[in-house]
Amino acid sequence: MKNKALLVGINKYPDPRNELRGCINDILDMEHFISEKNNVYAKENIKKLTDREATKKGIITQIEWLLEGAQPGDQLLFHYSGHGAQAPTLTQQLEKDGLDEIICPYDFNGSNETALRDKEFAQLFASIPKGVHFVWISDSCHAEDLSRDPFANGEKQYRFFNGPRVSGETVTNTISTITTPLNGALLSACESHELSADAYINKRFNGAFTYYLLKNLNLYGDSKNIQTIIEYVNIDLAKNGYDQSPQSEGLLEKKNFFL
């Protein structure tokens, strides 16, 4: 069995208006949880991409590394913390709302060439063999509005990109049709129309979703399945004033893919 993880966190984008503060902390905290606290992923099998390393090409190259040689029984983790957005799709029959969810790599400039669409992820992850335990975490916004509206006190802002809108393009597969058959889960920080908070919690910056996900994994990870963990995360976010609703998709029978 070989467990591998790819952790991507982008705080600094070329345009200073898009700078975030908690994304690298997110992936450092996740690395600590999976490798030091639980000793499930060996350090040599964890790769991190941060800031200028996390270009579209860089992310795709390392996803290919993540998936290479995967066998039934392996555990794979892909965690992304950074900006996210939505872009129009021309394949209306596949997207009821007419939108693709995208993440914004370091070199994202509003063009199709630099966006990473859900359909591209679906095509990459379609090669994961049956029986591989796969978890994909996306702590980013999937908001149609690409403007940025940070809180005036500097303690909270949102992970959606301040820049040009992406034009539509013809695409084929949907995320759900690819990820659902996998022995794994897609954990997203919010619904497609919501924003994901880049927050200041306990004197430190983090994604609110990642912070409360790790909190609940530490408390209940050995006894609850992922779907229940996400329910607890939703409760914590609501109690602390965050207007986002994390979602889980895919096969969630295994109690904890992280342990």
C-alpha positions in Angstrom: 0.0 0.0 0.0 1.3 3.4 -0.9 -0.4 6.6 0.3 0.3 9.8 -1.5 -0.8 13.4 -1.0 -0.6 16.6 -3.0 -1.3 19.8 -1.0 -1.6 23.1 -2.9 -1.9 26.4 -1.1 -1.7 29.9 -2.8 -1.5 33.0 -0.7 0.4 35.4 -3.1 -0.9 36.0 -6.6 0.8 38.3 -9.1 -1.9 40.9 -8.5 -1.6 42.0 -4.8 -5.4 42.6 -4.7 -5.8 38.9 -4.8 -3.5 38.1 -1.9 -4.8 35.6 0.7 -3.4 34.8 4.1 -4.5 31.4 5.3 -4.0 29.0 2.4 -0.4 27.9 3.2 -1.3 27.4 6.8 -4.2 25.2 5.6 -1.9 22.8 3.8 0.8 22.8 6.6 -1.9 21.9 9.1 -3.2 19.1 6.8 0.4 17.8 6.4 0.8 17.7 10.2 -2.5 15.9 10.6 -1.9 13.2 8.0 1.9 12.6 8.5 2.8 13.5 12.1 -0.3 13.2 14.1 -1.7 10.1 12.4 1.4 8.7 10.5 -0.6 7.5 7.6 1.3 9.4 4.8 5.1 9.3 4.8 6.7 12.7 4.4 8.4 11.5 1.2 5.0 10.7 -0.3 3.6 14.2 0.3 4.2 17.0 -2.1 3.4 20.7 -1.5 3.0 23.4 -4.1 2.8 27.0 -2.8 2.5 30.4 -4.5 4.5 30.7 -7.7 5.1 27.0 -7.9 1.3 26.4 -8.1 0.8 27.3 -11.8 -1.7 25.4 -13.9 1.1 23.3 -15.4 2.7 22.7 -12.0 -0.6 21.5 -10.5 -1.4 19.2 -13.4 2.1 17.7 -13.4 1.9 17.0 -9.6 -1.6 15.5 -10.0 -0.1 13.1 -12.5 2.6 12.2 -10.0 -0.2 11.7 -7.4 -2.1 9.2 -9.6 0.9 7.4 -11.0 1.1 3.8 -10.0 -2.0 3.9 -7.9 -3.3 0.5 -6.8 -6.4 -0.8 -5.0 -5.9 -0.2 -1.3 -3.8 3.0 -1.7 -5.0 6.3 -0.3 -4.7 9.5 -2.3 -5.3 13.0 -1.0 -5.5 16.2 -3.1 -6.0 19.4 -1.1 -6.4 22.8 -2.7 -6.6 26.1 -0.8 -6.8 29.3 -2.9 -9.0 31.3 -5.1 -12.0 29.7 -6.9 -14.6 31.1 -9.3 -17.2 30.1 -11.8 -17.1 30.4 -15.6 -19.7 29.9 -18.3 -19.8 26.6 -20.1 -21.1 26.1 -23.6 -22.3 22.5 -22.8 -25.6 23.5 -21.3 -26.9 19.9 -21.1 -24.2 19.0 -18.6 -24.5 22.1 -16.4 -28.0 23.1 -15.4 -26.8 26.5 -14.2 -24.6 27.0 -17.3 -21.5 27.3 -15.2 -18.3 25.4 -14.6 -16.5 25.6 -11.2 -12.8 26.5 -11.5 -9.8 27.0 -9.3 -7.4 29.8 -10.0 -3.7 28.7 -10.2 -1.0 31.2 -9.5 -0.7 32.2 -13.2 -4.5 32.5 -13.7 -5.2 35.6 -15.7 -8.8 35.1 -16.7 -8.1 33.0 -19.8 -9.3 29.5 -20.5 -5.7 28.5 -20.8 -4.8 29.4 -17.2 -8.1 28.3 -15.5 -8.4 24.8 -14.1 -12.0 23.7 -14.7 -14.0 21.0 -13.0 -14.1 19.1 -16.3 -10.3 19.0 -16.5 -10.1 17.6 -13.0 -12.7 15.0 -13.9 -10.7 13.8 -16.9 -7.5 13.6 -14.7 -9.2 11.7 -11.9 -11.0 9.3 -14.2 -7.8 7.2 -14.4 -7.9 6.4 -10.6 -8.4 2.6 -10.4 -11.4 1.1 -8.5 -10.5 0.3 -4.9 -8.2 3.4 -4.4 -9.4 5.6 -1.5 -9.4 9.1 -2.9 -10.1 12.3 -1.1 -10.3 15.7 -2.9 -10.6 18.8 -0.6 -11.3 22.2 -2.2 -11.2 25.2 0.2 -12.1 27.8 -2.3 -15.0 29.9 -3.5 -17.2 28.9 -6.4 -18.8 32.3 -6.9 -20.1 33.8 -10.1 -19.1 37.2 -8.9 -15.4 37.5 -9.3 -15.1 40.8 -7.5 -13.5 40.8 -4.0 -15.1 42.1 -0.9 -12.9 41.7 2.2 -14.1 42.7 5.6 -13.0 46.1 6.7 -11.4 44.8 9.9 -9.0 42.6 8.0 -10.0 39.4 9.8 -12.0 37.8 7.0 -12.1 37.9 3.3 -13.2 35.5 0.6 -11.4 33.2 -1.7 -12.7 34.4 -5.0 -10.6 36.0 -7.7 -10.6 39.7 -8.4 -10.1 39.8 -12.2 -11.6 39.2 -15.6 -14.3 36.7 -16.2 -13.5 33.5 -18.0 -15.2 33.0 -21.4 -17.2 29.8 -22.1 -15.8 26.7 -23.9 -17.0 23.3 -25.0 -16.4 20.6 -22.4 -17.4 17.0 -22.0 -17.5 15.3 -18.6 -18.9 16.5 -15.2 -17.2 16.2 -11.9 -20.1 14.2 -10.4 -20.1 11.6 -13.1 -16.4 11.0 -12.6 -16.0 11.3 -8.8 -19.2 9.5 -7.7 -18.1 6.0 -8.9 -14.7 6.4 -7.1 -14.0 4.9 -3.7 -13.5 8.3 -2.4 -15.0 11.7 -1.6 -15.0 15.3 -2.8 -15.2 17.7 0.1 -15.9 21.3 -0.9 -15.8 24.4 1.3 -19.2 25.7 0.2 -22.0 25.3 -2.3 -21.4 26.5 -5.8 -23.1 29.8 -5.3 -21.4 30.6 -2.0 -18.1 32.1 -0.8 -15.4 30.5 1.3 -13.9 32.5 4.1 -10.2 33.2 4.5 -10.4 33.8 8.2 -8.4 34.8 11.4 -9.1 32.2 14.0 -7.3 31.8 17.3 -4.7 34.4 16.4 -3.8 32.7 13.1 -5.0 32.8 9.5 -6.7 29.7 8.0 -9.5 28.8 5.7 -12.5 28.5 7.9 -13.5 25.2 6.3 -10.0 23.6 6.6 -9.8 24.8 10.3 -13.1 23.3 11.3 -12.6 20.2 9.2 -9.3 19.4 11.0 -10.9 20.2 14.3 -13.6 17.6 13.8 -11.3 15.1 12.3 -9.2 15.3 15.4 -12.2 14.9 17.6 -14.2 12.3 15.7 -12.1 11.0 12.9 -11.7 7.5 14.3 -15.5 7.0 15.0 -17.5 9.0 12.4 -17.7 8.8 8.6 -16.8 11.8 6.4 -20.4 12.8 5.8 -21.0 13.1 9.6 -17.8 15.0 9.9 -19.0 17.5 7.3 -22.3 17.9 9.2 -20.3 18.9 12.3 -18.2 21.3 10.3 -21.4 23.0 9.0 -22.6 23.4 12.6 -19.2 24.9 13.7 -19.2 27.4 10.8 -22.8 28.5 11.5 -22.1 28.9 15.2 -19.1 31.1 14.4 -20.9 33.4 11.9 -19.6 31.9 8.6 -22.2 31.9 5.8 -21.0 28.8 3.9 -22.2 25.3 3.7 -19.5 22.6 3.0 -20.5 19.7 0.8 -19.5 16.1 0.5 -19.9 13.9 -2.6 -18.8 10.5 -3.7 -18.6 7.2 -1.8 -18.4 7.9 1.9 -18.8 4.5 3.6 -15.2 4.3 4.9 -15.1 6.0 8.3 -12.1 8.1 7.7 -10.0 8.3 4.6 -7.3 10.3 6.5 -6.5 7.7 9.1 
